[in-house]
């Protein structure tokens, strides 16, 4: 069978469009950077000019995007040295990955990006002397192998600050940490119906070198949460000398009052005292003051 050859001649309009496009983008910084990596002659560039133009547009758009809410995937289209489409991670995600390499120090995988990016050195640059004194107390407590019970009004940044220190402990001291809201901690135990699942999770919580229990005192008080979960976890961590941090809207004294009764108004003073005794033994109580930062 005879092979048919197709010869297409480029019309003047197409030639003019290629030349105009070439003149428009030839000195574009993105193209110059690409040509530094993949040197090409003028003929090769013109033969692929529309691919290169699309690449420039894609690279420009990628540079403007700064959050995960702006993208549907982690990658955008660009070109390799053979003018083939390849997929590149967005620049802001590459930068984010570099800033959050320490996420491997967390044994829980649900830490928010905001908390992963919290940085003690950046916080110290812009905060008041009173705030810095709180930071100094937290660091001193850590160096003395003692946790912190950080209390204060809602929304002043207690959780954010302690996550900044968790990040610091991971980066500077290669620590392993676990952070969790008290409600989720209790719920995680309640959802583990099988004894082996319960035991595995319990062992993780009580043996992790640093545990942050966030917003303690906000949970609904009952026998399971106060006695089965909190007392057991804190008692084991105290026995094993593990660092434990807390945030709360309440002082330790007020927390004891909360734990004395349940929704049925039954008196559990002894149970409350046992939990509070462990909290006091595990941590130094530090007050944090400030304005609500959530609505700034």
C-alpha positions, 0 to 999 in steps of 0.5 A: 500500500502506498504511503501518503505524505502530507505536506502542510505549508504555513500560511502568512497569517500563522507565520506572522502570529508565531513571529509576534508571539516570539517577539512578545515573550522572547525576553520574558523572565520565565522563558529566560529561566527555562532556557537557562535550564534547557538551551534551545535555538530560535528555530526550536523556540518558534516551532513550540512557541504556543506551548511556551506561551501557555507555559508562561501563563501557567507559571505566572498563575502558579506564582500568584496562588498562595493558599490551598483554597485557591487550587484543586490539586497540588500541581500545575502544568509546565514543560520539560526540555523536550517541550512535553507537559510535566506537572510541578508542585505549586511554589507556595506548597514547596515553601510550605513543605519546607516550613513544616518538615517538622510535622513528622515529630507529631504522632497525630496527623490532624495538626492544622497548618496554622499551628504547624507554622507557629514559630516562637522566634517570630512570636517573640519579635512582635509581642509585648514584654508580658507575653515574652515573660510567659514564653520564658516561663514555658521554656524554663519549665521545659528545661526543668522537665516540667509541663505547663498549665497555661490558662486565660481567657478565650481566644488569646492564643494559648493553643497557638503559643503552646504549638509554637513551643511544640514545634520548637521542641521538635526542631531543637530537641528532636522530640516526639509530641502529641496534641489533642483537644480534651473532647477529642481525647475522650472521644477517641477512647470511647470509640475504641470498643475493642480492648486491644485498640483501647490499649494501643491508643492508651499506650501511645498517649501515655508514652509520647514524650510530650503531650498537649491536652488542649482546652481542658475543662471544656468537656462534659464531666462524667465518670468516663472522661474524668476518671477512666481517661483523664485520671488514668492518662495523667497518672501513667504519665506522672509515673513515667515522668512524661512532660504534659502541657495543658491549655484551659480557660480555667485556673486549676482551682476552678477546674477542680470545682468543675470536676467535683460534680457531673450533670446529675449534680452528684458529688465527686470531690475525691475523684476531682482531687485525684485528677487535680493532684496529677495536673499540679504534679505534672505542670506549672500553672501560668496565667496568660493575659491578652485580648481575643485574637480570633476577631481581629 
